[in-house]
């Protein structure tokens, strides 16, 4: 006869023996709160004609109640519970603006993050570092954020430089250090100090293995990539005299990283080179690089790479990136990209802007569009002006019914199918395509 299962045996228990279940912040929570909190910024396609009315005040209270519980659980004895709470807070912070809620609890959150980074294991440290990034993104570049960075900055630097810490934790802390410094630092001394810390990490990738022609591949590569990208982000806000010094120091060394076996390192080095050339030409219109022929030869080889030992997906991604890098270095050209969010459009027309956008997109994920619409700090970074407020009449004209969307999608699907079938039909007359 099987033994009866113990009640509550699979639950974490808190004080007093009570079971503690961490219900993660769900997509449903995010979608409901985002719509109620910022209905004026929603994409027109998201509207439906007959939607149930949401009690915004009750929804907000329910959300805050959940978030308070997650904050409390960051101090739990169980590492899994703490990590789950950190991940839930990350999900909430990336999907909506919670400035007032966070303002009242910023010191508590900062203390929890500091404790998790200092005493937690690898996964918990990564989650805490990610939450620190989002905390600063929420608070923006104010005095409160400076206080947060003063507390967390030394802890992050210690982990980044600690050779005994896990590579994943050091990588996450390097990224967090760069982003937080970018957001809050007005002190030029602190900016230079942070850049020096990151330089000490990624410059180790310059060292060549004596027995090989390329850069030695080690398990530290992911850390070097994160440190290089964080350093490049901070370079975009440096004074021009410092930019010149950094260009002279690194422009002749970075091409060695193009031979690295790691795809992400090759791409990071290529994009950093493109950005350095862009900054160099801004400071000096007659900028001249001595080894231009050798560099363009390397870039062209990467842009047309056909090595069979590399995966097709990696080759496709590499060729796409290095075609743009080659154009930037050779022709001073940048392929302008357009980003849509709600009724607005943003054009990415330079490498500095691209680097900044990609960095924040990496930490905000699917919440990037929402933050571009309503986060004052990000809108200031990308020079978008104050958030666009739409009145009820404008929103009504922008509504698209489900039936209309269905008709449009059906027509587009039929047109695509017809065009593809025609191209695939071997009996089609070749002459009709000309």
C-alpha positions as CSV (number, residue, x, y, z in Angstrom):
1,X,0.0,0.0,0.0
2,X,1.6,3.3,-1.0
3,X,2.4,5.8,1.7
4,X,0.2,8.9,1.8
5,X,1.9,12.1,0.6
6,X,2.7,14.7,3.3
7,X,0.6,17.8,3.0
8,X,2.6,20.8,1.9
9,X,5.7,18.7,1.3
10,X,6.6,20.5,-2.0
11,X,6.3,24.0,-0.6
12,X,8.8,26.4,0.8
13,X,8.1,27.2,4.4
14,X,8.5,30.5,6.0
15,X,8.4,31.7,9.6
16,X,6.0,29.7,11.9
17,X,6.1,26.7,9.5
18,X,3.7,28.4,7.1
19,X,4.1,27.3,3.4
20,X,5.5,30.0,1.1
21,X,4.7,29.8,-2.6
22,X,6.3,32.4,-4.9
23,X,3.7,33.0,-7.6
24,X,5.8,34.6,-10.4
25,X,4.8,37.9,-12.0
26,X,2.8,36.7,-15.0
27,X,2.3,38.0,-18.5
28,X,-1.4,38.5,-17.6
29,X,-0.4,40.8,-14.7
30,X,1.8,42.8,-17.1
31,X,-0.7,43.1,-19.9
32,X,-3.6,44.2,-17.6
33,X,-1.6,46.7,-15.7
34,X,0.1,48.1,-18.8
35,X,-3.2,48.7,-20.5
36,X,-4.8,50.3,-17.4
37,X,-1.7,52.2,-16.4
38,X,-0.9,53.6,-19.9
39,X,-3.9,53.2,-22.2
40,X,-2.9,56.4,-24.0
41,X,0.3,54.9,-25.2
42,X,-0.9,51.5,-26.5
43,X,-0.5,50.4,-30.0
44,X,-3.6,51.0,-32.1
45,X,-3.8,47.3,-33.1
46,X,-4.1,46.3,-29.4
47,X,-7.6,47.9,-29.0
48,X,-10.8,45.9,-29.2
49,X,-14.2,47.4,-29.6
50,X,-15.9,45.5,-26.7
51,X,-13.5,45.0,-23.9
52,X,-14.4,44.7,-20.2
53,X,-13.8,47.7,-18.1
54,X,-10.9,47.4,-15.6
55,X,-11.0,48.8,-12.1
56,X,-7.6,50.6,-12.3
57,X,-7.4,51.4,-8.6
58,X,-8.1,47.8,-7.6
59,X,-5.7,46.5,-10.2
60,X,-3.0,48.8,-9.0
61,X,-3.5,47.8,-5.3
62,X,-3.4,44.1,-6.3
63,X,-0.2,44.7,-8.2
64,X,1.5,46.6,-5.3
65,X,0.4,43.9,-2.9
66,X,2.2,41.3,-5.0
67,X,5.3,43.4,-5.4
68,X,5.5,44.0,-1.7
69,X,5.4,40.2,-1.1
70,X,8.2,39.7,-3.7
71,X,10.4,42.3,-1.9
72,X,9.9,40.6,1.4
73,X,10.8,37.2,-0.2
74,X,14.1,38.6,-1.4
75,X,15.2,38.1,2.3
76,X,13.9,34.5,2.6
77,X,16.2,31.8,3.8
78,X,15.7,29.7,0.7
79,X,17.9,30.6,-2.2
80,X,15.3,29.4,-4.7
81,X,12.7,31.6,-3.2
82,X,14.9,34.6,-3.2
83,X,15.8,34.0,-6.9
84,X,12.2,33.6,-7.9
85,X,11.3,36.8,-6.1
86,X,14.1,38.7,-7.9
87,X,13.0,37.3,-11.3
88,X,9.4,38.4,-10.6
89,X,10.5,41.9,-9.7
90,X,12.6,42.0,-12.8
91,X,9.5,41.1,-14.9
92,X,7.4,43.8,-13.3
93,X,10.0,46.5,-13.5
94,X,10.6,45.8,-17.2
95,X,7.0,45.8,-18.2
96,X,5.7,49.0,-16.6
97,X,6.6,52.3,-14.9
98,X,6.5,52.0,-11.1
99,X,8.4,55.2,-10.1
100,X,6.3,56.1,-7.0
101,X,6.1,52.6,-5.7
102,X,9.9,52.2,-6.0
103,X,10.7,55.6,-4.6
104,X,9.1,54.7,-1.3
105,X,11.1,51.4,-1.1
106,X,14.3,52.1,-3.0
107,X,16.5,51.7,0.1
108,X,14.9,48.4,1.0
109,X,15.3,47.2,-2.6
110,X,18.9,48.4,-2.7
111,X,19.7,46.5,0.5
112,X,18.1,43.3,-0.8
113,X,20.1,43.5,-4.1
114,X,23.3,44.2,-2.2
115,X,22.8,41.2,0.1
116,X,21.9,38.9,-2.8
117,X,25.0,39.9,-4.8
118,X,27.3,39.5,-1.8
119,X,26.0,36.3,-0.4
120,X,24.1,34.6,-3.2
121,X,25.3,32.0,-5.7
122,X,25.7,32.5,-9.4
123,X,22.1,32.5,-10.6
124,X,20.9,34.7,-7.7
125,X,23.8,37.2,-8.3
126,X,22.8,37.4,-12.0
127,X,19.1,38.0,-11.1
128,X,20.1,40.7,-8.5
129,X,22.4,42.4,-11.0
130,X,19.6,42.5,-13.6
131,X,17.2,43.9,-11.0
132,X,19.7,46.6,-10.1
133,X,19.8,47.7,-13.8
134,X,16.1,47.9,-14.0
135,X,15.9,49.8,-10.7
136,X,18.2,52.5,-12.1
137,X,16.2,52.6,-15.4
138,X,13.0,53.2,-13.4
139,X,14.5,55.9,-11.2
140,X,16.3,57.7,-14.0
141,X,19.3,60.1,-13.6
142,X,18.4,61.6,-10.2
143,X,19.9,61.9,-6.8
144,X,18.1,58.8,-5.7
145,X,19.8,56.8,-8.4
146,X,23.2,58.2,-7.4
147,X,22.6,56.9,-3.9
148,X,21.8,53.5,-5.2
149,X,24.9,53.4,-7.4
150,X,27.1,54.6,-4.5
151,X,25.9,51.6,-2.5
152,X,26.0,49.0,-5.3
153,X,29.0,50.3,-7.4
154,X,31.7,49.0,-5.1
155,X,30.0,45.6,-4.7
156,X,29.7,45.2,-8.5
157,X,33.3,46.1,-9.1
158,X,34.4,43.6,-6.4
159,X,32.5,40.8,-8.1
160,X,33.7,41.8,-11.6
161,X,37.4,41.7,-10.5
162,X,37.0,38.5,-8.3
163,X,38.6,35.6,-10.2
164,X,37.0,33.1,-7.8
165,X,33.4,34.3,-8.6
166,X,31.4,32.5,-11.4
167,X,31.9,33.8,-14.9
168,X,28.1,34.3,-15.3
169,X,27.9,36.4,-12.1
170,X,31.0,38.5,-13.2
171,X,29.4,39.0,-16.7
172,X,26.1,40.1,-15.2
173,X,27.8,42.5,-12.8
174,X,30.0,44.0,-15.6
175,X,26.9,44.8,-17.7
176,X,25.1,46.2,-14.6
177,X,28.1,48.3,-13.7
178,X,28.2,49.9,-17.2
179,X,24.5,50.5,-17.4
180,X,24.1,52.0,-13.9
181,X,27.1,54.2,-14.4
182,X,25.7,55.4,-17.7
183,X,22.4,56.3,-16.1
184,X,23.5,58.0,-12.9
185,X,27.1,59.2,-13.0
186,X,27.7,63.0,-13.2
187,X,31.0,62.6,-11.5
188,X,33.7,62.3,-14.2
189,X,36.1,60.7,-11.8
190,X,33.6,57.8,-11.1
191,X,33.0,57.4,-14.9
192,X,36.8,57.1,-15.5
193,X,37.2,54.7,-12.6
194,X,34.4,52.4,-13.9
195,X,35.8,52.4,-17.4
196,X,39.2,51.5,-16.0
197,X,37.7,48.6,-14.1
198,X,36.1,47.3,-17.3
199,X,39.2,47.9,-19.4
200,X,41.2,45.7,-17.0
201,X,38.8,42.9,-17.9
202,X,38.4,43.0,-21.7
203,X,42.0,44.0,-22.5
204,X,43.1,40.5,-21.3
205,X,41.5,39.3,-24.6
206,X,44.2,41.2,-26.5
207,X,46.7,38.6,-25.3
208,X,47.6,36.1,-28.1
209,X,48.4,32.5,-27.5
210,X,52.0,31.9,-28.7
211,X,51.1,28.6,-30.2
212,X,48.2,29.9,-32.4
213,X,47.6,32.6,-34.9
214,X,44.4,33.8,-33.4
215,X,43.2,35.0,-30.1
216,X,43.2,32.2,-27.5
217,X,39.7,31.0,-26.7
218,X,38.9,30.6,-23.0
219,X,35.9,30.3,-20.8
220,X,36.4,34.0,-19.9
221,X,35.3,35.2,-23.4
222,X,31.7,35.9,-22.4
223,X,33.0,38.1,-19.6
224,X,35.3,39.9,-22.0
225,X,32.4,40.5,-24.4
226,X,30.2,42.0,-21.7
227,X,33.0,44.2,-20.3
228,X,33.8,45.5,-23.8
229,X,30.2,46.3,-24.6
230,X,29.7,48.1,-21.2
231,X,32.9,50.0,-21.7
232,X,31.8,51.1,-25.2
233,X,28.5,52.3,-23.8
234,X,30.3,54.5,-21.3
235,X,32.7,55.8,-24.0
236,X,29.7,57.4,-25.8
237,X,29.2,59.8,-22.9
238,X,32.9,60.7,-22.3
239,X,34.3,64.2,-23.1
240,X,36.0,64.4,-26.5
241,X,39.5,64.7,-25.1
242,X,39.1,61.4,-23.2
243,X,37.5,59.8,-26.3
244,X,40.7,60.7,-28.3
245,X,42.9,59.1,-25.7
246,X,40.8,55.9,-25.7
247,X,40.8,55.7,-29.5
248,X,44.6,56.0,-29.6
249,X,44.9,53.3,-26.9
250,X,42.5,50.7,-28.4
251,X,42.0,51.3,-32.1
252,X,45.2,49.4,-33.1
253,X,44.5,46.5,-30.6
254,X,40.8,45.8,-31.2
255,X,41.3,44.3,-34.7
256,X,43.1,41.4,-33.1
257,X,39.8,40.3,-31.5
258,X,38.3,39.8,-35.0
259,X,40.2,36.5,-35.2
260,X,38.6,35.2,-32.0
261,X,36.8,31.8,-32.3
262,X,33.8,33.2,-30.4
263,X,31.2,34.8,-32.7
264,X,29.9,37.2,-30.1
265,X,33.4,38.5,-29.5
266,X,34.0,39.0,-33.2
267,X,30.7,40.9,-33.5
268,X,31.4,43.0,-30.4
269,X,34.8,43.9,-31.6
270,X,33.5,44.8,-35.1
271,X,30.7,47.0,-33.8
272,X,33.1,48.7,-31.3
273,X,35.5,49.4,-34.2
274,X,32.7,51.0,-36.2
275,X,31.7,53.2,-33.2
276,X,35.3,54.2,-32.6
277,X,35.7,55.3,-36.3
278,X,32.5,57.2,-36.0
279,X,33.7,59.1,-32.9
280,X,37.2,59.6,-34.4
281,X,35.7,61.3,-37.5
282,X,33.4,63.4,-35.4
283,X,36.4,64.8,-33.5
284,X,38.6,65.1,-36.6
285,X,37.2,65.2,-40.1
286,X,40.6,64.3,-41.6
287,X,41.1,61.3,-39.3
288,X,43.5,58.8,-40.9
289,X,44.1,55.2,-39.9
290,X,47.4,53.8,-40.9
291,X,46.5,50.1,-41.2
292,X,43.2,50.8,-43.1
293,X,44.0,48.3,-45.9
294,X,44.7,45.5,-43.5
295,X,41.6,46.2,-41.4
296,X,39.3,46.4,-44.4
297,X,40.7,43.2,-45.7
298,X,39.8,41.5,-42.4
299,X,36.3,43.0,-42.3
300,X,35.6,42.0,-45.9
301,X,36.7,38.4,-45.2
302,X,34.3,38.3,-42.2
303,X,31.5,39.9,-44.3
304,X,31.9,37.1,-47.0
305,X,32.9,34.3,-44.7
306,X,32.0,30.9,-46.1
307,X,33.9,28.5,-43.7
308,X,32.1,25.2,-43.6
309,X,32.9,24.4,-40.0
310,X,30.7,27.3,-38.8
311,X,26.9,27.0,-38.4
312,X,24.8,28.6,-41.1
313,X,23.0,30.8,-38.6
314,X,26.3,32.1,-37.2
315,X,27.6,32.8,-40.7
316,X,24.5,34.6,-41.7
317,X,24.5,36.8,-38.6
318,X,28.2,37.5,-39.0
319,X,28.0,38.5,-42.6
320,X,25.1,40.8,-41.9
321,X,26.9,42.6,-39.1
322,X,30.2,43.0,-40.9
323,X,28.7,44.3,-44.1
324,X,27.5,47.2,-42.0
325,X,30.8,47.5,-40.2
326,X,32.7,47.5,-43.4
327,X,30.5,50.3,-44.9
328,X,31.0,52.3,-41.7
329,X,34.8,52.0,-41.8
330,X,35.3,52.3,-45.6
331,X,32.5,54.6,-46.7
332,X,31.4,56.4,-43.5
333,X,27.9,55.1,-44.1
334,X,25.3,53.8,-41.6
335,X,22.1,51.9,-42.6
336,X,19.3,53.8,-40.9
337,X,16.9,51.7,-38.9
338,X,13.3,52.6,-37.8
339,X,11.9,51.6,-34.5
340,X,8.1,51.7,-34.1
341,X,6.4,52.1,-30.7
342,X,2.7,53.0,-30.5
343,X,2.0,56.0,-32.7
344,X,5.6,57.1,-32.6
345,X,8.7,56.3,-34.7
346,X,12.4,56.6,-33.8
347,X,15.2,56.5,-36.4
348,X,18.6,54.9,-35.4
349,X,21.0,56.7,-37.7
350,X,24.5,56.2,-36.1
351,X,26.5,53.6,-34.2
352,X,26.4,55.5,-30.9
353,X,22.6,55.4,-31.0
354,X,22.5,51.8,-32.1
355,X,24.8,50.8,-29.3
356,X,22.7,52.6,-26.7
357,X,19.4,51.1,-28.0
358,X,20.7,47.6,-28.2
359,X,22.0,47.8,-24.6
360,X,18.7,48.9,-23.1
361,X,16.8,46.5,-25.4
362,X,18.8,43.6,-23.9
363,X,17.8,44.4,-20.3
364,X,14.2,45.5,-21.0
365,X,13.3,42.8,-23.5
366,X,9.7,43.0,-24.6
367,X,9.2,46.0,-22.3
368,X,11.5,48.2,-24.5
369,X,8.6,49.7,-26.5
370,X,6.6,50.5,-23.4
371,X,9.5,52.2,-21.8
372,X,10.3,54.2,-25.0
373,X,6.7,55.5,-24.8
374,X,6.5,56.4,-21.2
375,X,9.9,56.4,-19.5
376,X,11.1,60.0,-19.1
377,X,14.8,58.9,-18.8
378,X,14.9,56.8,-22.0
379,X,12.9,59.4,-23.9
380,X,15.5,61.9,-22.8
381,X,18.4,59.6,-23.9
382,X,17.0,59.2,-27.4
383,X,15.7,62.8,-27.6
384,X,12.1,61.9,-28.0
385,X,10.7,64.7,-25.9
386,X,7.9,64.3,-23.3
387,X,5.5,61.3,-23.6
388,X,2.8,61.7,-26.2
389,X,-0.6,61.9,-24.6
390,X,-3.6,60.9,-26.8
391,X,-7.1,62.1,-26.1
392,X,-10.1,59.8,-26.2
393,X,-11.3,61.0,-29.6
394,X,-7.9,60.3,-31.2
395,X,-7.8,56.8,-29.6
396,X,-11.2,56.1,-31.0
397,X,-10.2,56.9,-34.5
398,X,-7.2,54.7,-34.1
399,X,-9.2,51.6,-33.1
400,X,-9.1,48.6,-35.4
401,X,-11.7,45.9,-34.9
402,X,-10.9,42.3,-34.8
403,X,-12.9,41.7,-38.0
404,X,-11.0,44.4,-39.9
405,X,-7.7,42.9,-38.8
406,X,-8.9,39.4,-39.8
407,X,-9.8,40.7,-43.3
408,X,-6.4,42.4,-43.7
409,X,-4.4,39.4,-42.5
410,X,-6.5,37.0,-44.8
411,X,-5.9,39.2,-47.8
412,X,-2.1,39.4,-47.1
413,X,-1.9,35.7,-46.6
414,X,-3.6,35.0,-49.9
415,X,-1.4,37.4,-51.7
416,X,1.8,35.8,-50.2
417,X,0.6,32.3,-51.0
418,X,-0.2,33.2,-54.6
419,X,3.2,34.9,-55.2
420,X,5.1,32.1,-53.7
421,X,3.2,29.4,-55.6
422,X,3.9,31.2,-58.8
423,X,7.7,31.4,-58.1
424,X,7.8,27.7,-57.0
425,X,5.9,26.4,-60.1
426,X,8.5,24.8,-62.3
427,X,6.1,25.1,-65.3
428,X,6.0,28.9,-65.0
429,X,7.3,30.7,-68.0
430,X,10.7,32.2,-67.1
431,X,10.1,35.1,-69.4
432,X,7.2,36.5,-67.4
433,X,9.5,37.4,-64.5
434,X,11.4,39.9,-66.7
